[in-house]
C-alpha cells in the first residue's frame, strides 16, 4: 500500500511538471489576447473606477439576434477586478494566476478521483488534461467559460455527497455552484444533462429537496443577475426565450462550448 502511494505521488509529480512545462515554456510569445479579453478587462476597470457594482456582466455576443442579445452575470467582472488590483492590471500576470488556480483545482479533483476510484483512474484523467492540446491552448488566455472547469469540479464532488447522504446543504450547494457557473457562462445550462442522469439513476429526481433547494441555490448563486431581471422586466429571460423561438435563424452553436461545462462530469 505504501509503495503504491509513493508511486502515485511520484507519477503525479512528473505529470504536474509536464503540465506546467508545456504551458509555461515560451509563455510570453504564445499567450493570446483577443477583443473579448481586452474589452472585459477595461469594463472591469471602469466598474472599479466608477465605484458602481454591476448586476450584469458582458453580453453573450455570439448569441445575438437582430441586435438583441442577453447578458451573463457579473461574476466575471468581480474576479477580474480582484485580479486586476493584485496584478496592477497586467493581463499576463492575471493569466498566470488563473493558470495556477486551475491547476490547484485539478489536483484537488485528481485526489478525489483517487480516493473514490483508484490511482490508475486519477492519473489517467490528469494525463489526459495535461497533454490535451485543447487545454494547453486555452491555458494561454483568460476567458469566462474557463471558470466552468473549477466550478464543475466542486459541483461534481458536492453532488456526489448529496447522492450519498441526501442532505439538503449539498443539493443547495450544488444549486449555488450551478447558478454561479451560469453567471460566468450560459453553457453551464448543460449541467442539467448529467444532473438528470445521476438523479434518475439514484432515484432522487422526485425528491422534494431537489425541487425546493436546487432552484433556491441556483438563484442565490447568480443573485445579481436575477436582481437585474426583476428591475428590468425580465429582459434577459425574455431575450433567451425569444432567441430560442427563432432558432432556425440564430448562429450555429460551437461544439467547444460543451467542453468546459461537461468535461469534468464526463470524467
N, C-alpha and C positions, 0 to 999 in steps of 0.2 A: 504493500500500500504506500509506504513512504517512498519507494523507488518510483512508482507511478506519479506521485505528486511532484517529485523532483524533476522527472522527465517532462511533465506537463508544464511546469514553471520554466524550464529551460527552453522548450519549443515556443512557449508564449513570449518569452523574452526575445528570441530570434525573430519571430513574426512581428513583434512590436517595432524592433529595429528596422526591419524591411518596410513596414508600414510608414514609418517616419522618413526613411531614406528616399523612397520613391516619390514622396510628396514634397519634401523639403529640398531635395537636390535641385539646384539651379532655380529655386523658387521665385526669385525676383524677376527672371525673364519669362517664366512660364505662367505666372499669375495673370488672371484675366479679369478685367473690369469693364462692364458694359453700361449701357444707358440706365438700366434699372438700378444698378448699384449706386451710381453717382446721384441719380435723382432722389432715391430713398434716403441716402445719407444726408443730402442737402436739406431735404424736408425734415429730417430728424433734427438737424442743427437749427433749422428755422423754428421748430417747435420749442426747442430749449431757449432760443433767443427771445421768442415771444412770451415765454413762460405760460403757455396755454396747453393744457393736456388735451390731446386729440382723442376723439371717441372712435374714429375710424382710421384705417391705415391706407396703403396705396390702392389704387383702383386696379382690379383684375383686368388689365388692358387686353389680354388675349381673348377675353370673352365679352367683347362689346358687340352691340347690335344696333345699327342706325344711331351711332353716337351715344347710346345709352349703355352704361356699364354699372357694375356693382363693386363695392369696396370690401376688402378684407378687414380684419380687426387691427387695432393699433399696436399690438404687442411687439411687432417687428420694429416699429419706431422706438418703443420704450427700450428695447435691448440695444439698438444702435446708439441711442443717447448715452446709455451707461458705458458702452464700449468706446464711444467717441470721446467721452470725457477722460476715460482711463488712458487712451492712446493719443490724446490730443488730436483726434480726428484723422489719424493715419490709417488709410484703408488696408494697407498691407499688414500692419500690426493687428487690426481687427480680424483679418482673415486668419492670421496665425493663432490668435487666441481661440477663435472658434474651432480651428483645426484640432487643437489640443483638448478643448472641451468635448468635442465629438469623440475623440479617441478615448477619453475617460469614460464616457457613457458606453462605448462599445466594449471596453474591458469589463465594465460592470455587467453588461449583458452576457459576455462570454463566461464570466464566473457563475452567473445564474444558470446558464445552459449546462455548465459543467456539473453543478450541484444537482440539477434536476434530471439530466440525461446522460452525462458522461464526458470524459476528456476528449474522446475522438470527435464527438459531435461539436463540442465547443471549438476545438482547434480547426475543424473543417470550415465552420462558419467564419471564424476570424480570418483564416487564409483566403476564403472567397472574397471577403470585404477588402483585405489588404492588397490583393492582386487585381481586383476589379478595375479595369480601365475606366469604367463609368465613374466610380467613386474617386479614383485618383484625379480625374479631370475636375470633378465637382469640388474637390478639396482646395482648388486653386482660386476660388472666388466665393464670396458670400452671397446667399440668395435665400429668401424667406422659406421656400419649400424645404431647405436643408434642416430646418428645425423640426420637421416631422419625424426625422430619424431618431433623435434622442427622446422626443416625446413618445414616439412609438415604443421605444424600449421600456420606458416607465409604464406605459399603458398595458403592454403585454404582461409585465410582471404583476401589476396590481389587478389585472383581470384574472390572472391565474389564481391569485389569492382569493378573489371573490368566488370563483368557481369551486375552490376547495373549502371555503368557510361559510359562504353565503352571508357575510357580514355587510351591513349597509354602508359602512365607511369605505369599503373597497369599490362598490359599484358607483358610489358618489364620487370617489376619487377618479375612477375611470372616466366618468362623465365630465369631470372638471378638466382632465387632460385632453379629452376629445374636443371640448369647447375651446381650450387654449390652442390646440393644434389647428382647429378651424379658423381661429383668429390669425394664424400665421399663413395658412393657405387653404383654399376651399377644397383641394384634392383630398383632404383628410376625411371628407364625407364618405370615401370608400372604405373607411374603417367599419362601416356598417356590414360589409360582406363577411369578414372573419368574425365579427361580433355575433351576427345571427347564426353562423355555423356553429360557433362554440356554445352559445346559449341553447340552441336546439339539441346539440349533442349531449349537453349536460342537464337537459330537462329544466332549464331556468328561464326559458323565453317568456313564459306566462307568469313568472314570479312578480308579485306586486312591487317588490323593491326595484325591479328593472323599470317598470313603467312610471314610478314616482321619482326615484332618486337619480336615475340616469339623466333625464332631461333637466332636473334641477342642477346637477353638477355641470352639465353642458352649458347652461345659461350663465352660471357663475364663472366658468372658465373663459367665456367671451363676453363678460358683462358690459364692458364699454360699448361694444358693437350693438348689443340689444338695447342699451340706453339710447344710442343714436337712432335705432329703428323706432322706438317709442316716440322720440322727439321729432321724427321726420316722416311720419305716416307710413312706416314700414317700407321705405324706399328700396332698400337692398333686396328684401324678401320678394317684393312685387317685381323687381327687375329680374331676379333669378327665375321666378316662375314665368315671366313674360318671355325671357330668352329661351327657356326650355320649350315653351309652346311654339317658338319659331325655330326649332332645332334644325329643320332642313336648310335653313339659311345661315346658320352660325358657322364659325370657324371650326375646323377639324380639331378634335381633342387629341393632343400629342400623347403617345404611349408612355413617354418618360415621366409624365405626371403621376403615373401609377407606382413608380418605383419607390420613391421616398415614403409615401404613406403606407405601402403594403409590404415592403421587403422584410421588415422585422417580423411581421405576422407570418409571412411565408416561411422564414427561418424557423 
